[in-house]
């Protein structure tokens, strides 16, 4: 089977959705014999014709004609990875042409269309949080033209199910840096190191939660903070009592090895309450057997995640936990992750493509 995946960007451009789609394409091929060709949405970037073994083409313009002109004739399905902000040009803009183009492709080619909603267009103003009325029109249209609708957030699932008037499948994100090929060592065999990694957004950890990070280190006997990602020019003098190692960008394999030999991972996901299950960084911590520590409580019970059971927060109880109790949290988070690791998530996509 041959399919197309439509994405905002692909490597070397930093993009979580692009990383997700590349991992998905690899597992679709490995596990199901499904071959992906990528169509890249943003027309103002240059990409290699082959990216990690997969053919890739930029959609030359934002029109139905342009998309249909580069859509291969021998495909049996399309996966649209929709995270609305990369698909718009301004706050009052929306790609109304996109659902029109996809509806035409589905009708003319008689092919499957899976729309994976990585985001919904929420507008945030102070403490208000509501759907952008213009951009959500496109999301609603995509729901109607899709043969299958998926999402990675239980919060989005409720909205999409209401729009579709039937249940929508939710699959929390897998680790986009990959998963360990070897035995996951217990905490007792790991270095007293805590990992902070991801895109430039991780700067919020140091700007807003440095005190909580240092407290976590003190409570758990952490000797080293390892920062992985684009350089933030952190000052070691701001990290008393603990060694700061700034690794910069690292290959995925190097990151995986560091994760497997570290005690804990620290993440700030407070900007996305209720959506911890869609964090690929959190997923990576779970996949590699670290103690996940969140900067604060994140109400993600709908995604199956409970504070103190699947992750910890920097409060006084942290220093009273034994290594056995910490290992229980790790085991719980690992079990939660195994239900939607890359193999399990890919099975969901493959099943809808083959129906």
Secondary structure as the mmCIF struct_conf table of DSSP 4:
data_model
#
loop_
_struct_conf.conf_type_id
_struct_conf.id
_struct_conf.beg_label_comp_id
_struct_conf.beg_label_asym_id
_struct_conf.beg_label_seq_id
_struct_conf.end_label_comp_id
_struct_conf.end_label_asym_id
_struct_conf.end_label_seq_id
STRN STRN1 UNK A 2 UNK A 7
BEND BEND1 UNK A 8 UNK A 8
TURN_TY1_P TURN_TY1_P1 UNK A 11 UNK A 12
BEND BEND2 UNK A 13 UNK A 13
HELX_RH_AL_P HELX_RH_AL_P1 UNK A 16 UNK A 32
HELX_LH_PP_P HELX_LH_PP_P1 UNK A 34 UNK A 34
STRN STRN2 UNK A 35 UNK A 40
BEND BEND3 UNK A 41 UNK A 41
TURN_TY1_P TURN_TY1_P2 UNK A 43 UNK A 44
BEND BEND4 UNK A 45 UNK A 45
BEND BEND5 UNK A 49 UNK A 49
STRN STRN3 UNK A 50 UNK A 51
TURN_TY1_P TURN_TY1_P3 UNK A 52 UNK A 53
STRN STRN4 UNK A 54 UNK A 58
BEND BEND6 UNK A 61 UNK A 63
HELX_RH_AL_P HELX_RH_AL_P2 UNK A 64 UNK A 70
BEND BEND7 UNK A 71 UNK A 71
TURN_TY1_P TURN_TY1_P4 UNK A 73 UNK A 74
BEND BEND8 UNK A 76 UNK A 76
STRN STRN5 UNK A 77 UNK A 82
HELX_RH_3T_P HELX_RH_3T_P1 UNK A 84 UNK A 87
BEND BEND9 UNK A 89 UNK A 90
TURN_TY1_P TURN_TY1_P5 UNK A 91 UNK A 92
HELX_RH_AL_P HELX_RH_AL_P3 UNK A 96 UNK A 109
TURN_TY1_P TURN_TY1_P6 UNK A 110 UNK A 110
STRN STRN6 UNK A 112 UNK A 117
BEND BEND10 UNK A 118 UNK A 118
STRN STRN7 UNK A 122 UNK A 125
TURN_TY1_P TURN_TY1_P7 UNK A 126 UNK A 127
STRN STRN8 UNK A 128 UNK A 131
TURN_TY1_P TURN_TY1_P8 UNK A 133 UNK A 134
HELX_RH_AL_P HELX_RH_AL_P4 UNK A 135 UNK A 145
BEND BEND11 UNK A 147 UNK A 147
STRN STRN9 UNK A 148 UNK A 151
BEND BEND12 UNK A 152 UNK A 152
HELX_RH_AL_P HELX_RH_AL_P5 UNK A 154 UNK A 164
TURN_TY1_P TURN_TY1_P9 UNK A 165 UNK A 165
BEND BEND13 UNK A 166 UNK A 166
STRN STRN10 UNK A 169 UNK A 170
TURN_TY1_P TURN_TY1_P10 UNK A 176 UNK A 177
BEND BEND14 UNK A 181 UNK A 182
HELX_RH_3T_P HELX_RH_3T_P2 UNK A 187 UNK A 189
BEND BEND15 UNK A 190 UNK A 190
STRN STRN11 UNK A 191 UNK A 197
BEND BEND16 UNK A 198 UNK A 199
HELX_RH_3T_P HELX_RH_3T_P3 UNK A 200 UNK A 202
HELX_RH_AL_P HELX_RH_AL_P6 UNK A 203 UNK A 208
HELX_RH_AL_P HELX_RH_AL_P7 UNK A 210 UNK A 220
TURN_TY1_P TURN_TY1_P11 UNK A 221 UNK A 221
STRN STRN12 UNK A 224 UNK A 228
BEND BEND17 UNK A 229 UNK A 230
HELX_RH_3T_P HELX_RH_3T_P4 UNK A 236 UNK A 238
BEND BEND18 UNK A 239 UNK A 239
TURN_TY1_P TURN_TY1_P12 UNK A 240 UNK A 241
BEND BEND19 UNK A 242 UNK A 242
STRN STRN13 UNK A 243 UNK A 248
BEND BEND20 UNK A 249 UNK A 249
HELX_RH_AL_P HELX_RH_AL_P8 UNK A 252 UNK A 260
TURN_TY1_P TURN_TY1_P13 UNK A 261 UNK A 261
STRN STRN14 UNK A 262 UNK A 267
TURN_TY1_P TURN_TY1_P14 UNK A 270 UNK A 271
BEND BEND21 UNK A 272 UNK A 272
TURN_TY1_P TURN_TY1_P15 UNK A 273 UNK A 274
HELX_RH_3T_P HELX_RH_3T_P5 UNK A 276 UNK A 278
HELX_RH_AL_P HELX_RH_AL_P9 UNK A 280 UNK A 287
TURN_TY1_P TURN_TY1_P16 UNK A 288 UNK A 289
STRN STRN15 UNK A 291 UNK A 294
BEND BEND22 UNK A 295 UNK A 296
HELX_RH_3T_P HELX_RH_3T_P6 UNK A 301 UNK A 303
TURN_TY1_P TURN_TY1_P17 UNK A 304 UNK A 304
STRN STRN16 UNK A 307 UNK A 307
TURN_TY1_P TURN_TY1_P18 UNK A 308 UNK A 310
STRN STRN17 UNK A 311 UNK A 311
STRN STRN18 UNK A 312 UNK A 313
BEND BEND23 UNK A 314 UNK A 315
HELX_RH_3T_P HELX_RH_3T_P7 UNK A 316 UNK A 320
HELX_RH_AL_P HELX_RH_AL_P10 UNK A 323 UNK A 338
TURN_TY1_P TURN_TY1_P19 UNK A 339 UNK A 340
BEND BEND24 UNK A 341 UNK A 341
HELX_RH_AL_P HELX_RH_AL_P11 UNK A 342 UNK A 354
#
